[in-house]
């Protein structure tokens, strides 16, 4: 039970982190100056240190407590995939993809955090340079995968605990995820086109 | 209508020496209103009397005829051929012990889980046959009945990835059955006592929320809400003060 609750709490916190992150990055839409101002503000009050540090710890705890859900053995893996394939059952597919995206995030997010920290402090010009020098596809993939994982995780969590039927939950979460995704895409687009220009 | 249907049926008699599992094809002309149960009966009467499958009530009340119909757990009596393609594949339900062909022993599984979880009314009061019945308010009765509608056909278990990979997990049918007693005011067990049988990886916290159970329940039980209710109650019991 404690593992279940830990998975829930860390999951919610990570979604909060991810979605806050989205809005912060999206300040670049209002120009590089806004982004740099935001970054400096967070830095001055040690908010980015706290945020990234806590995010890392929570992320690792999340991985540790949810990994038990992944079928570990070859037999179990084969069973689940066969069952999903035979039944053609949407929610089982959603979960399988949630597991896969989780693994992808583990690798890509590690790279992303490493690159950002190695190039500290945060500046719009540096972020823009990354996006403009061929890493656009990296960020697009990470973005899609992370948003999918967050939405699927939030959906599963509400399915497990909430008092509402699934249809309405799916619609609400789909709408929220689409909104956050568009915010992120706007930020990427801004970084790609004028992030570096002052 | 007037289709020629092909049934690919799993054949295996585990208790007959020297037989191997195999698929066998049967052909039938579709008749109006034909369901899988009717088709199987005709195949057995007209083509192969050795074909084994379970049935009792023919109207989705007994839960005997659960099987995999084109890969999905369904009741044979409630599944109509007009909604299926020309080629229909039938397998016995997984998870349960195979008796032969499409026949499985669900009773063994359910009896084991019922004994393991104490799935009956626990009360210290002696039954008085001549006393008037105790009253229960309508709302409670409806909730109890909703859980009680489960016919224990096993479709939810066959559709659950967790049941497949963790044999001790009691599945939606097991949780729903205990929810029925949790809702019943005559049951004297405390939340902490329920936690003893439900608050583990084999109980409610083993559920991954894939909802294969609800999407394949032939009786359309509200299993998502039922599981969530038990999960909330058990989390509260687990976090609350210990003791009975």
HADDOCK unambig.tbl for C-alpha pairs under 7 A between the chains (distance, minus, plus):
assign (segid A and resid 1 and name CA) (segid B and resid 199 and name CA) 6.65 0.50 0.50
assign (segid A and resid 1 and name CA) (segid B and resid 200 and name CA) 6.60 0.50 0.50
assign (segid A and resid 1 and name CA) (segid B and resid 205 and name CA) 6.12 0.50 0.50
assign (segid A and resid 1 and name CA) (segid B and resid 235 and name CA) 6.98 0.50 0.50
assign (segid A and resid 4 and name CA) (segid B and resid 205 and name CA) 6.77 0.50 0.50
assign (segid A and resid 76 and name CA) (segid B and resid 165 and name CA) 5.46 0.50 0.50
assign (segid A and resid 80 and name CA) (segid B and resid 161 and name CA) 5.70 0.50 0.50
assign (segid A and resid 86 and name CA) (segid B and resid 71 and name CA) 4.81 0.50 0.50
assign (segid A and resid 86 and name CA) (segid B and resid 72 and name CA) 6.98 0.50 0.50
assign (segid A and resid 87 and name CA) (segid B and resid 71 and name CA) 5.25 0.50 0.50
assign (segid A and resid 87 and name CA) (segid B and resid 72 and name CA) 5.00 0.50 0.50
assign (segid A and resid 91 and name CA) (segid B and resid 210 and name CA) 5.48 0.50 0.50
assign (segid A and resid 91 and name CA) (segid B and resid 211 and name CA) 6.51 0.50 0.50
assign (segid A and resid 92 and name CA) (segid B and resid 210 and name CA) 5.38 0.50 0.50
assign (segid A and resid 92 and name CA) (segid B and resid 212 and name CA) 6.98 0.50 0.50
assign (segid A and resid 95 and name CA) (segid B and resid 210 and name CA) 6.86 0.50 0.50
assign (segid A and resid 156 and name CA) (segid B and resid 209 and name CA) 6.14 0.50 0.50
assign (segid A and resid 159 and name CA) (segid B and resid 209 and name CA) 6.59 0.50 0.50
assign (segid A and resid 159 and name CA) (segid B and resid 224 and name CA) 6.75 0.50 0.50
assign (segid A and resid 160 and name CA) (segid B and resid 209 and name CA) 5.71 0.50 0.50
assign (segid A and resid 160 and name CA) (segid B and resid 228 and name CA) 5.22 0.50 0.50
assign (segid A and resid 161 and name CA) (segid B and resid 228 and name CA) 4.76 0.50 0.50
assign (segid A and resid 161 and name CA) (segid B and resid 231 and name CA) 6.82 0.50 0.50
assign (segid A and resid 161 and name CA) (segid B and resid 232 and name CA) 6.51 0.50 0.50
assign (segid A and resid 162 and name CA) (segid B and resid 228 and name CA) 6.41 0.50 0.50
assign (segid A and resid 163 and name CA) (segid B and resid 225 and name CA) 6.18 0.50 0.50
